Amino acid sequence: MSDANPITPEILSPHELRNAMRSALKSALDRMDSDEFLDELEELTEEKRNAAAITRGEVFRAWRRLNNQQLEEIRDELMANEAELRRATGELAEARAGVEKVAAFLDTANQFLNVAARVIFLV
């Protein structure tokens, strides 16, 4: 029976396709590291065990390559945004300094009004 919505590379975004590939490769690695699989290897000839080890290494390298690619993209995005983040941080520091000046002015005005209120109360 066919799936109503088969997942094909044509309907996945690059990000979704990469995640699906990473997931499939990780599942294959998990299967190749399972006790069942390792027990089955013991029953094979040395040549087939060597081929399985080579295949596992290739699957691992492909999985690692996809993970590294994602990390490189994140790094590139962070580096591209670094200048904007520094500018925004500077603006935030300036705004904070402005707020602190207003707070200091309001504190001074409050103290003046308290003194004026006492003077008026005494008069």
N, C-alpha and C positions, 0 to 999 in steps of 0.2 A: 504494500500500500504506500503510495507516495505522500509526502508531506505537503500540506496545503500551501505553505510558504517556505520553499526550500531556500536555504542560505547559499547564495552564490556570490562570487567575487564582484559581479556586476552591480549587485544591490547594496554592497557594503561600502561605507566611506573608507578612505585609507586607514584612518585610526581604528575603525571597527575591524577591518581586515587584519591589521597588525595584531590587535588584541586576540582575534580568533586564532590566528596562526600561533601566537605565543601560548595560548591556552592548549591548543592541540599538541604543540611540541612538549609542553610541560606534562600533559597527560601521558604522552609517549614515554617521557623520561621516568615518570612515576611507575608506569607499567614495567619498564625495563629494569627498574630498581626493586621491584617487588620480589618477595621470596618465591612466589610461584614461577615467575619468569626465570629467576636464577636457578631454581631446581630443574626447570626444563632445559636450561643450557647445559647442565651436567650430563644430560643424556645425548647431547650432540657430539659430532666429531670435533676435533680441535680446529679444523679449518672453518667450520660453521660457527664455533664459539668466537674465533678471531674476527670473522666477518660481523658477528653480532656486536662485538666490542667496538669495532670500527664504526659501525652504524650508530651505536649509542654516542660515540664521540662526535660524530657529525651532527646528530640531533641536538646534543648539548651545545655545540658551537653555534648552531643556527638559533637556538633559543637565547643564548647569551648575546648574540649579535643583535637580535630584535630588542632585547632589554637595553643594551648599550645605545642603540639608535634612539630609543625613547628618551633616555637620559640626556643624550646629546641635544635632542630637540628642546628639552626643558632648559638645559644650560643656555642654548642659543636664544630662547625667548627671554630668559632672565638677563642675559647680556644686552639684548636689544632694548629692554625696558630699564636698564640700569641708569642711563642718563636722565630719563623721565622721573625715575624714583628719586634720584639725587636732587633734581630741581624741585619736586614736590616736597621733599623733606626740608629743603631750604625755605620754601614758602610757608610750610607748616611752622617752622621755627620762628619766622618773622611774624606770623599771625599770633603765635603764642606770646611773643614779646609784646605785641600790641595789646593783647588781652591783659597781660600782667600790668602794663602801664595804666590801662583803664581801671583795673582793680585797685591799683595803688591810688589813683586819682579819687575813685569812689570812697576808698578808706579814709583818705585825707578830708574829703568833703563831709563824710559822716562824722569824723572827729570834730571838724569845725562846727557842724550843726549841733552836735552834743554840747560843745562849749557855749555856743550862742543860746541854746535852749536854757542852759544853767544861768547865764547872765540875764536873760529875759525873766527867768523865774525869780532871780534875786531882786530884780528891780521892781 
